[in-house]
Amino acid sequence: MEGRPRHDGIGDAHGASIANDEMEGTNSMPLRTKLTEKLGISHPILLAPMGTASGGTLAKAVTEAGGLGIIGFGCGNQERIDQEFRAAGNARVGCGFITWSLARQPHLLARALDHKPAAVMLSFGDARPFVAAIKDAGAALISQVQTVAQAMEAVDMGSDIVVAQGTEAGGHGATRSTLALVPAVVDAVRERNDEIVVVAAGGIADGRGLAAALMLGAQGALLGTRFLASDEALTSAAAKAKLVAARGDDTIRTRVFDIVRNLDWPAVYTGRALQNAFSRQWHGRETELEKSLPTEAPRYARAAEGNDLDTSVVFTGECVDLIRNVKPAAAIVASIVHEAETALRSNLPLRGKRISAPFVPALHPKRR
């Protein structure tokens, strides 16, 4: 691919060119999985419903590129729900809520379901009160979990898709890593109900990550940080520039941005964000920050309003190392799929022998 920087690493890592026509055995290997079958999509890629970035325009772009775009409503409000579904137009998209917040304003789910989303994703809290309404509306229920025990609860309550989120993810999450959590969830879910689809999340930003997720037994990947640096994301230009310049070592899991915004997040969930002057001042001094809220909260609000990123938060995953540019969501999807196909088509050396990735069960439709 002439003129494109070779920073993605697939060609270098596997000793093969990224371009199809430079490889032996160039027959296309579509990444058809239980996820693509379940949702009727072309590629096993889901847009994470990031409340400050995943608007209707971005969701539409991901869907039109062959994945499923999921609008992020976060803590939600009725006006924004209508606004972002309008922005998505006639595209088939989903939506996502923070579950503990939705429990405080359950009418927002009904408002979202009026727009007939393809799927509803619920994260961080007890989703059981909302299952019946989502199912009755004909939407797929996607439950994001951070432990195997949570995955079992998600299966038992009727989830169609379980997203196993590792701590590498940007924004809110817990402590287990993607590499260990995903196969553990895959095995547990398969034993309980093999019809349920498992998707990996956390630290995935390119085709290598998608290929790795499939090798771990997941049926696809949910990506957030990579799409923050897309043309269509609601993220500010300044924040996108920070993402491109940042490294994973620049991120931190912390509660300080929730405390200063007076968001009552359960203590088990921290937010991974780029470190800045505010986090350096207050991380590890949370009790003092709480006492200083009468002055710090208004100061933070002014900074957020003015897009002062030395103070206000930019939630970002550890995979930020892999993001070198801002480009259209469709180009991101195409690049990830192409890189994953290249990686999985390559023979992998193993103790002097070679195994062929196409025999990985996750790459084939379920046997009947």
LOBA-989088 format. One record per residue (C-alpha): residue number from 1; residue in one letter; chain; x, y, z. Coordinates in steps of 0.001 Angstrom, whole numbers, plus 524288, in hexadecimal, padded with zeros to 5 digits. Each point is the difference from the previous one (the first is absolute). Layout:
N
+-----+---+---+-------+-------+-------+
:   k : r : c :    c1 :    c2 :    c3 :
+-----+---+---+-------+-------+-------+
: NUM : A : A :     X :     Y :     Z :
...
+-----+---+---+-------+-------+-------+
END
This chain:
368
+-----+---+---+-------+-------+-------+
:   k : r : c :    c1 :    c2 :    c3 :
+-----+---+---+-------+-------+-------+
:   1 : M : A : 80000 : 80000 : 80000 :
:   2 : E : A : 80868 : 80AE6 : 7FAAB :
:   3 : G : A : 8015D : 80C50 : 807E5 :
:   4 : R : A : 7FACC : 7FA3E : 80CB0 :
:   5 : P : A : 80910 : 7FFDF : 80BD0 :
:   6 : R : A : 80364 : 7F22E : 803FC :
:   7 : H : A : 7FD29 : 80209 : 80E66 :
:   8 : D : A : 7F580 : 7F5BD : 80165 :
:   9 : G : A : 809CC : 7F52A : 80216 :
:  10 : I : A : 7F8F6 : 7F4BF : 7F962 :
:  11 : G : A : 8094E : 7FEDD : 7F49C :
:  12 : D : A : 80C13 : 801C0 : 8084E :
:  13 : A : A : 7FB85 : 7F68F : 80A98 :
:  14 : H : A : 7FCD4 : 7F4FE : 7F6BE :
:  15 : G : A : 809F1 : 80249 : 7F55F :
:  16 : A : A : 7F57B : 80258 : 7F5CE :
:  17 : S : A : 7FAD7 : 80BB9 : 7F8F0 :
:  18 : I : A : 7F304 : 805D1 : 803F7 :
:  19 : A : A : 7FB55 : 80025 : 7F1F6 :
:  20 : N : A : 7F837 : 7F402 : 7FBCE :
:  21 : D : A : 80664 : 7FEE5 : 7F2CA :
:  22 : E : A : 80D7C : 7FEAC : 80606 :
:  23 : M : A : 7FC54 : 7F3FD : 807EC :
:  24 : E : A : 7FF93 : 7F1CA : 7FC71 :
:  25 : G : A : 7F272 : 7FA59 : 8007D :
:  26 : T : A : 7F8AA : 80CBE : 7FEB2 :
:  27 : N : A : 7F248 : 7FA6D : 8004C :
:  28 : S : A : 7F800 : 8089F : 808EB :
:  29 : M : A : 7FCDD : 7FA3B : 80D43 :
:  30 : P : A : 7F3EF : 80742 : 804A9 :
:  31 : L : A : 7FF71 : 8012E : 80EB6 :
:  32 : R : A : 7F2AB : 7F9E7 : 80173 :
:  33 : T : A : 7FD26 : 7FCEE : 80E32 :
:  34 : K : A : 7F47C : 7FDB8 : 808E6 :
:  35 : L : A : 80005 : 80EAD : 80265 :
:  36 : T : A : 7FE7E : 8036D : 7F1A5 :
:  37 : E : A : 7F53D : 7F5DC : 7FED8 :
:  38 : K : A : 7F907 : 80495 : 80C3A :
:  39 : L : A : 7FFC8 : 80E49 : 7FC1A :
:  40 : G : A : 7FFAA : 7FE96 : 7F13D :
:  41 : I : A : 80C77 : 807D3 : 7FDFA :
:  42 : S : A : 80B83 : 7FE11 : 7F6F1 :
:  43 : H : A : 80B3C : 80190 : 80990 :
:  44 : P : A : 80159 : 7FBE8 : 80E57 :
:  45 : I : A : 80243 : 80DE6 : 8049E :
:  46 : L : A : 7F78F : 807A7 : 80985 :
:  47 : L : A : 8014B : 80E5B : 80348 :
:  48 : A : A : 800D2 : 80206 : 80EAC :
:  49 : P : A : 7F4E3 : 808E2 : 8049C :
:  50 : M : A : 808B7 : 80ACE : 80552 :
:  51 : G : A : 7F740 : 80A60 : 805B9 :
:  52 : T : A : 8084C : 80B9D : 7FBFE :
:  53 : A : A : 8043E : 7FB1E : 7F2AC :
:  54 : S : A : 7F703 : 7F5B7 : 7FA03 :
:  55 : G : A : 7F548 : 80845 : 7FA2B :
:  56 : G : A : 7F6A2 : 7FC90 : 7F536 :
:  57 : T : A : 80927 : 80456 : 7F531 :
:  58 : L : A : 80AFE : 7F71E : 8048D :
:  59 : A : A : 7F6C1 : 7F4A5 : 80276 :
:  60 : K : A : 7FA79 : 8017E : 7F25F :
:  61 : A : A : 80D9E : 80014 : 7FA06 :
:  62 : V : A : 8040F : 7F382 : 8070E :
:  63 : T : A : 7F36E : 7F92B : 7FBFA :
:  64 : E : A : 80162 : 8042C : 7F1E1 :
:  65 : A : A : 80DEC : 7FAC8 : 8003E :
:  66 : G : A : 7FAF2 : 7F282 : 803A2 :
:  67 : G : A : 800B6 : 7FFE5 : 80ED6 :
:  68 : L : A : 7F5A2 : 80432 : 809A9 :
:  69 : G : A : 80044 : 80DDC : 804FB :
:  70 : I : A : 7FB0E : 801B6 : 80DE1 :
:  71 : I : A : 7FC44 : 80D9E : 8047B :
:  72 : G : A : 804AE : 8033A : 80DAD :
:  73 : F : A : 7F642 : 80694 : 808F6 :
:  74 : G : A : 807B0 : 7FE77 : 80C9E :
:  75 : C : A : 7F7AF : 8056B : 80AEA :
:  76 : G : A : 7F697 : 8049E : 7F58B :
:  77 : N : A : 7F5D9 : 80A4D : 7FD96 :
:  78 : Q : A : 7F3F0 : 7FF97 : 7F76A :
:  79 : E : A : 803CD : 80B1E : 7F702 :
:  80 : R : A : 80D15 : 7F9F3 : 7FC95 :
:  81 : I : A : 7F9D6 : 7F2C5 : 7FD4F :
:  82 : D : A : 7F73E : 805E5 : 7F5A2 :
:  83 : Q : A : 80AED : 8086F : 7FA98 :
:  84 : E : A : 809C4 : 7F501 : 7FE08 :
:  85 : F : A : 7F641 : 7F691 : 7FA0A :
:  86 : R : A : 7FC78 : 80AC3 : 7F65F :
:  87 : A : A : 80E69 : 8017E : 7FCD4 :
:  88 : A : A : 800B8 : 7F16F : 7FD16 :
:  89 : G : A : 7F540 : 80169 : 7F5DD :
:  90 : N : A : 7FB2D : 7F324 : 7FAB4 :
:  91 : A : A : 80C4B : 7F88F : 803BA :
:  92 : R : A : 7FE12 : 7F3D1 : 8082A :
:  93 : V : A : 8068D : 8036F : 80CD8 :
:  94 : G : A : 7FF94 : 7FC5B : 80E49 :
:  95 : C : A : 800EF : 807FE : 80C67 :
:  96 : G : A : 80629 : 7FE96 : 80D4D :
:  97 : F : A : 7FD85 : 804A8 : 80DE5 :
:  98 : I : A : 80707 : 80014 : 80D03 :
:  99 : T : A : 7F72F : 7F6B1 : 80755 :
: 100 : W : A : 800BA : 805AB : 80DB6 :
: 101 : S : A : 7FC47 : 80D4D : 7FA80 :
: 102 : L : A : 7F526 : 7FA72 : 7F786 :
: 103 : A : A : 7F9F9 : 7FA25 : 80C4D :
: 104 : R : A : 7FE02 : 80DEF : 804DC :
: 105 : Q : A : 7F924 : 80455 : 7F386 :
: 106 : P : A : 7FA69 : 7F3A1 : 7F9CF :
: 107 : H : A : 7F716 : 807A9 : 7F6F6 :
: 108 : L : A : 80BEA : 802A3 : 7F77B :
: 109 : L : A : 80051 : 7F1D2 : 7FBA5 :
: 110 : A : A : 7F218 : 800E6 : 7FAFA :
: 111 : R : A : 803AC : 80C53 : 7F8AA :
: 112 : A : A : 80B84 : 7F930 : 7F9AB :
: 113 : L : A : 7F80D : 7F3F5 : 7FC95 :
: 114 : D : A : 7F660 : 808B9 : 7F8CE :
: 115 : H : A : 80AEB : 801DA : 7F611 :
: 116 : K : A : 800F1 : 7F145 : 7FDCB :
: 117 : P : A : 80E7C : 7FDBB : 80281 :
: 118 : A : A : 805F0 : 7F353 : 7FB21 :
: 119 : A : A : 8061E : 7FDBA : 80D4D :
: 120 : V : A : 80090 : 805F4 : 80D8A :
: 121 : M : A : 80C9D : 7FF16 : 807A9 :
: 122 : L : A : 7FFB9 : 8011D : 80ECB :
: 123 : S : A : 80C2B : 801AA : 80842 :
: 124 : F : A : 80341 : 80193 : 80E68 :
: 125 : G : A : 7F47B : 7FBC5 : 8081A :
: 126 : D : A : 7F44B : 7F70A : 80156 :
: 127 : A : A : 7F9C1 : 7FED3 : 7F28F :
: 128 : R : A : 7F540 : 7F683 : 803EE :
: 129 : P : A : 7F52B : 80A3E : 80149 :
: 130 : F : A : 801E4 : 803BB : 7F1B6 :
: 131 : V : A : 8011A : 7F2C1 : 7F96B :
: 132 : A : A : 7F191 : 7FDE2 : 7FD10 :
: 133 : A : A : 7FE09 : 80D4D : 7F9AD :
: 134 : I : A : 80BF2 : 7FE4C : 7F75B :
: 135 : K : A : 7FBEF : 7F25E : 7FBCC :
: 136 : D : A : 7F1F4 : 80419 : 7FD97 :
: 137 : A : A : 804EF : 80AD1 : 7F722 :
: 138 : G : A : 80750 : 7F616 : 7F7B9 :
: 139 : A : A : 80D73 : 80579 : 80327 :
: 140 : A : A : 80BCF : 7F7AF : 8033B :
: 141 : L : A : 80493 : 80168 : 80E19 :
: 142 : I : A : 80E9B : 80269 : 8015A :
: 143 : S : A : 8055A : 7FF2B : 80DD8 :
: 144 : Q : A : 80D96 : 804D4 : 80329 :
: 145 : V : A : 806E8 : 7F8E6 : 80B17 :
: 146 : Q : A : 80D0C : 800B7 : 806EF :
: 147 : T : A : 80026 : 7F2C9 : 80702 :
: 148 : V : A : 7FC3E : 7F1F8 : 7FD25 :
: 149 : A : A : 7F5A1 : 80093 : 80A99 :
: 150 : Q : A : 7F9BD : 80BC3 : 7F973 :
: 151 : A : A : 8004B : 7F8A5 : 7F31D :
: 152 : M : A : 7F85A : 7F4E0 : 805F9 :
: 153 : E : A : 7F5F0 : 8098D : 80537 :
: 154 : A : A : 7FEF6 : 8060D : 7F270 :
: 155 : V : A : 7FDA6 : 7F2AC : 7F9D7 :
: 156 : D : A : 7F5E9 : 7FC1B : 80A0D :
: 157 : M : A : 7F816 : 80C71 : 7FE5D :
: 158 : G : A : 7FEE6 : 7FE0C : 7F14E :
: 159 : S : A : 80AD7 : 807E5 : 7F9A2 :
: 160 : D : A : 8022F : 7FD54 : 7F19B :
: 161 : I : A : 80DE6 : 8052B : 80001 :
: 162 : V : A : 809C1 : 80104 : 80B2A :
: 163 : V : A : 80B25 : 809C3 : 7FED3 :
: 164 : A : A : 80BAF : 7FC27 : 80854 :
: 165 : Q : A : 806D8 : 80CD2 : 80309 :
: 166 : G : A : 80E15 : 80008 : 8048A :
: 167 : T : A : 8063A : 80A72 : 80854 :
: 168 : E : A : 807B0 : 80537 : 7F457 :
: 169 : A : A : 7F38F : 80660 : 7FB1F :
: 170 : G : A : 7FE42 : 80E95 : 8003C :
: 171 : G : A : 7F590 : 805E6 : 8088F :
: 172 : H : A : 7F9E9 : 7F841 : 80AEF :
: 173 : G : A : 803B9 : 7F215 : 802F1 :
: 174 : A : A : 8058F : 7F6F2 : 80A35 :
: 175 : T : A : 80C9B : 7F890 : 80278 :
: 176 : R : A : 800FC : 7F37A : 7F7F2 :
: 177 : S : A : 807FA : 80031 : 7F387 :
: 178 : T : A : 7FA58 : 7FD15 : 7F2A2 :
: 179 : L : A : 80975 : 7F509 : 7FC9B :
: 180 : A : A : 7FC2C : 7F7E6 : 80BE4 :
: 181 : L : A : 7F1DA : 8042B : 80191 :
: 182 : V : A : 7FB2A : 7FD82 : 7F231 :
: 183 : P : A : 80331 : 7F172 : 7FEF0 :
: 184 : A : A : 7FB25 : 7FDCD : 80DDE :
: 185 : V : A : 7F2F9 : 8063D : 7FC6E :
: 186 : V : A : 7FF9A : 7F8A9 : 7F312 :
: 187 : D : A : 801AF : 7F2EC : 806D7 :
: 188 : A : A : 7F62E : 802FA : 80AB4 :
: 189 : V : A : 7F5B7 : 8051F : 7F6AA :
: 190 : R : A : 801C9 : 7F4B2 : 7F692 :
: 191 : E : A : 7FDC8 : 7F654 : 80B03 :
: 192 : R : A : 7F3CD : 80714 : 804CD :
: 193 : N : A : 7F9AA : 80373 : 7F2E2 :
: 194 : D : A : 80722 : 7FE6D : 7F322 :
: 195 : E : A : 7F641 : 8089E : 7F8EC :
: 196 : I : A : 804EF : 80C2C : 80705 :
: 197 : V : A : 80A1A : 80807 : 7F89D :
: 198 : V : A : 80C2B : 8050E : 806EE :
: 199 : V : A : 806D5 : 80C56 : 7FB60 :
: 200 : A : A : 80D25 : 80519 : 804B4 :
: 201 : A : A : 802AC : 80DFA : 80445 :
: 202 : G : A : 80B6B : 8073A : 805E3 :
: 203 : G : A : 80CBE : 80374 : 7F93C :
: 204 : I : A : 7FB82 : 7FCB0 : 7F22E :
: 205 : A : A : 802FA : 80A3E : 7F5AA :
: 206 : D : A : 804A2 : 7F912 : 7F3BC :
: 207 : G : A : 7FEF4 : 7F35B : 7F86F :
: 208 : R : A : 809BD : 7F919 : 808B3 :
: 209 : G : A : 7F701 : 80269 : 80B77 :
: 210 : L : A : 7F428 : 7FADF : 7F8B7 :
: 211 : A : A : 8078B : 7F402 : 7FB8F :
: 212 : A : A : 8049C : 7FDA7 : 80DEA :
: 213 : A : A : 7F214 : 80120 : 8050B :
: 214 : L : A : 7FB85 : 7F5C1 : 7F647 :
: 215 : M : A : 80B47 : 7F715 : 803A5 :
: 216 : L : A : 7FBD9 : 80121 : 80E43 :
: 217 : G : A : 7F2A2 : 7FAE5 : 7FC36 :
: 218 : A : A : 7F87C : 80CC8 : 7FF6F :
: 219 : Q : A : 7F713 : 80211 : 7F468 :
: 220 : G : A : 803B1 : 80E29 : 7FDC8 :
: 221 : A : A : 804FA : 80C5D : 80665 :
: 222 : L : A : 7FA45 : 80C65 : 8059C :
: 223 : L : A : 808B2 : 80BCD : 7FDA1 :
: 224 : G : A : 7FF7E : 80D57 : 80639 :
: 225 : T : A : 80CF2 : 8073A : 80076 :
: 226 : R : A : 80351 : 7FDA4 : 7F1AB :
: 227 : F : A : 7F318 : 8064D : 7FC13 :
: 228 : L : A : 8025E : 80BA8 : 808F3 :
: 229 : A : A : 809FC : 8040C : 7F5D9 :
: 230 : S : A : 7F67B : 7FF52 : 7F4A8 :
: 231 : D : A : 7FAC8 : 80B3B : 7F7F1 :
: 232 : E : A : 7F21D : 7FD54 : 8046C :
: 233 : A : A : 80269 : 7FF0C : 80EA5 :
: 234 : L : A : 7FA56 : 80AA2 : 80895 :
: 235 : T : A : 80D6E : 8012C : 8063B :
: 236 : S : A : 805E5 : 80D9F : 7FEBA :
: 237 : A : A : 80B12 : 8025B : 7F66C :
: 238 : A : A : 80908 : 8030E : 80B5E :
: 239 : A : A : 7FCB4 : 7F325 : 806B0 :
: 240 : K : A : 8022D : 7F883 : 7F35B :
: 241 : A : A : 80D5A : 8065E : 7FEAD :
: 242 : K : A : 80360 : 7FBDE : 80DDD :
: 243 : L : A : 7FC02 : 7F1FE : 7FCDD :
: 244 : V : A : 808C2 : 7FF8F : 7F416 :
: 245 : A : A : 80B86 : 8052F : 807D4 :
: 246 : A : A : 7FDBE : 7F7A1 : 80C23 :
: 247 : R : A : 8057A : 7F2F3 : 80454 :
: 248 : G : A : 7F9DD : 7F576 : 80853 :
: 249 : D : A : 8094D : 80380 : 80B02 :
: 250 : D : A : 7F967 : 80D4C : 80077 :
: 251 : T : A : 7F32E : 7FA0A : 804B7 :
: 252 : I : A : 7FB80 : 7FD76 : 80DD3 :
: 253 : R : A : 7F45B : 7F9BE : 806AC :
: 254 : T : A : 7FA79 : 809AA : 809A8 :
: 255 : R : A : 7F3CB : 804DA : 806DF :
: 256 : V : A : 80393 : 80E60 : 80075 :
: 257 : F : A : 7F886 : 803FC : 7F3CB :
: 258 : D : A : 7F3AE : 7F991 : 8053C :
: 259 : I : A : 80184 : 8063A : 80D4D :
: 260 : V : A : 80199 : 80DB3 : 7FAB8 :
: 261 : R : A : 7F43E : 7FE57 : 7F702 :
: 262 : N : A : 7F7E6 : 7FAAF : 80B49 :
: 263 : L : A : 7FD48 : 7F33C : 7F8EF :
: 264 : D : A : 7FC78 : 7F526 : 80964 :
: 265 : W : A : 80726 : 7F4E3 : 7F95D :
: 266 : P : A : 800EA : 7F31D : 80783 :
: 267 : A : A : 80D77 : 7FF76 : 80632 :
: 268 : V : A : 803C0 : 7F39F : 7F89D :
: 269 : Y : A : 80021 : 80786 : 7F31F :
: 270 : T : A : 80AB4 : 809C9 : 7FD24 :
: 271 : G : A : 801EA : 807F9 : 7F3AB :
: 272 : R : A : 80BFB : 7FE85 : 7F74B :
: 273 : A : A : 803E0 : 80D3C : 7FAB2 :
: 274 : L : A : 80BA4 : 807B7 : 7FB4B :
: 275 : Q : A : 80784 : 8057F : 80B5A :
: 276 : N : A : 7FFAB : 80EB3 : 80105 :
: 277 : A : A : 802D5 : 80A9B : 809EC :
: 278 : F : A : 7F345 : 7FD4F : 80731 :
: 279 : S : A : 80233 : 7F15D : 80180 :
: 280 : R : A : 80E16 : 80220 : 80422 :
: 281 : Q : A : 7FB79 : 80982 : 80A66 :
: 282 : W : A : 7F513 : 7F7A9 : 805A8 :
: 283 : H : A : 801FF : 7F191 : 7FCE1 :
: 284 : G : A : 802F2 : 7F956 : 80CF8 :
: 285 : R : A : 7FA22 : 80B8E : 80745 :
: 286 : E : A : 7F1BF : 7FCEF : 7FD73 :
: 287 : T : A : 7FB8F : 802FE : 80DD8 :
: 288 : E : A : 8063A : 80D61 : 7FF4D :
: 289 : L : A : 7F9AE : 8024F : 7F2C4 :
: 290 : E : A : 7F2A6 : 7FCF0 : 8059E :
: 291 : K : A : 8024F : 80A20 : 80A92 :
: 292 : S : A : 80451 : 809DA : 7F5C7 :
: 293 : L : A : 7F434 : 7FE6C : 7F70E :
: 294 : P : A : 7FA27 : 80D55 : 8033B :
: 295 : T : A : 80B78 : 80618 : 7F8BD :
: 296 : E : A : 804B2 : 7F4F2 : 7F740 :
: 297 : A : A : 7F2DF : 7FC55 : 7F9F8 :
: 298 : P : A : 7FD52 : 80DAE : 7FA78 :
: 299 : R : A : 80E03 : 80107 : 7FB58 :
: 300 : Y : A : 7FEEA : 7F2FF : 7F916 :
: 301 : A : A : 7F2FF : 803AD : 7F9DD :
: 302 : R : A : 805F5 : 80C6F : 7FA67 :
: 303 : A : A : 80B6E : 7F839 : 7FA98 :
: 304 : A : A : 7F700 : 7F607 : 7F9AF :
: 305 : E : A : 7F7C2 : 80AC4 : 7F9FB :
: 306 : G : A : 80C4F : 80628 : 7FA73 :
: 307 : N : A : 8059A : 7F2EE : 7FB62 :
: 308 : D : A : 80BC0 : 801C0 : 808E4 :
: 309 : L : A : 805D4 : 7F268 : 7FF0F :
: 310 : D : A : 80A29 : 802A3 : 80A67 :
: 311 : T : A : 7F498 : 7FF16 : 80967 :
: 312 : S : A : 7F479 : 7F950 : 7F963 :
: 313 : V : A : 7FFCF : 7F189 : 7FD2F :
: 314 : V : A : 80348 : 7F8C0 : 7F370 :
: 315 : F : A : 7FC48 : 7F1C7 : 8023B :
: 316 : T : A : 80974 : 7F786 : 7F865 :
: 317 : G : A : 80406 : 7F1BD : 7FF64 :
: 318 : E : A : 80DB7 : 7FA74 : 800C7 :
: 319 : C : A : 7FF79 : 7FCFE : 7F16E :
: 320 : V : A : 8021B : 80E6C : 7FD2E :
: 321 : D : A : 80E00 : 7FC79 : 7FC1A :
: 322 : L : A : 7FA55 : 7FA15 : 7F39A :
: 323 : I : A : 7F8B8 : 80C37 : 7FBBE :
: 324 : R : A : 80830 : 80861 : 7F6F9 :
: 325 : N : A : 7F5C2 : 807C7 : 7F8B0 :
: 326 : V : A : 7F211 : 804BC : 7FF47 :
: 327 : K : A : 7F859 : 7FA72 : 7F49E :
: 328 : P : A : 7F221 : 7FC62 : 7FBEB :
: 329 : A : A : 7F96C : 7F500 : 80767 :
: 330 : A : A : 7FE26 : 7F85F : 7F365 :
: 331 : A : A : 80EA2 : 80034 : 7FD9E :
: 332 : I : A : 8026B : 7FB5F : 80DE1 :
: 333 : V : A : 7F6B4 : 7F47C : 7FE64 :
: 334 : A : A : 805BC : 7FC4C : 7F2C7 :
: 335 : S : A : 80DDE : 8009F : 80539 :
: 336 : I : A : 7FCED : 7F7C2 : 80BF4 :
: 337 : V : A : 7F911 : 7F591 : 7F819 :
: 338 : H : A : 80ABC : 7FF6D : 7F5D4 :
: 339 : E : A : 80AAF : 7FF0E : 80A4C :
: 340 : A : A : 7F8B1 : 7F569 : 8076D :
: 341 : E : A : 7FDF9 : 7F80F : 7F39B :
: 342 : T : A : 80E6E : 80159 : 7FCE0 :
: 343 : A : A : 80427 : 7FBCE : 80D97 :
: 344 : L : A : 7F6DD : 7F457 : 80071 :
: 345 : R : A : 8036B : 7FB94 : 7F246 :
: 346 : S : A : 80E65 : 7FFD7 : 8037E :
: 347 : N : A : 8052F : 7F329 : 80517 :
: 348 : L : A : 80443 : 80142 : 80E22 :
: 349 : P : A : 80CF7 : 7F996 : 8040F :
: 350 : L : A : 7FEBD : 7F6FD : 80BC0 :
: 351 : R : A : 80BB9 : 7F7FE : 804B7 :
: 352 : G : A : 80521 : 7FE29 : 7F25A :
: 353 : K : A : 7F2B2 : 7FC0B : 7FAB1 :
: 354 : R : A : 7F576 : 80853 : 7FA09 :
: 355 : I : A : 7F1B1 : 80127 : 80354 :
: 356 : S : A : 7F5FD : 80646 : 7F755 :
: 357 : A : A : 7F71E : 80A43 : 805F9 :
: 358 : P : A : 7F43C : 7FCCC : 7F767 :
: 359 : F : A : 7FDD8 : 7F3F8 : 80875 :
: 360 : V : A : 7FCF0 : 80884 : 80BCE :
: 361 : P : A : 7F1BA : 7FCE6 : 80383 :
: 362 : A : A : 7FC8F : 80E5D : 8017E :
: 363 : L : A : 8021E : 80248 : 7F17B :
: 364 : H : A : 7F57B : 7F686 : 7FB96 :
: 365 : P : A : 7F144 : 7FFEF : 80125 :
: 366 : K : A : 7FAFF : 7F734 : 80ABB :
: 367 : R : A : 7FF68 : 7F1CE : 7FBE3 :
: 368 : R : A : 7F246 : 7FAD7 : 7FE28 :
+-----+---+---+-------+-------+-------+
END
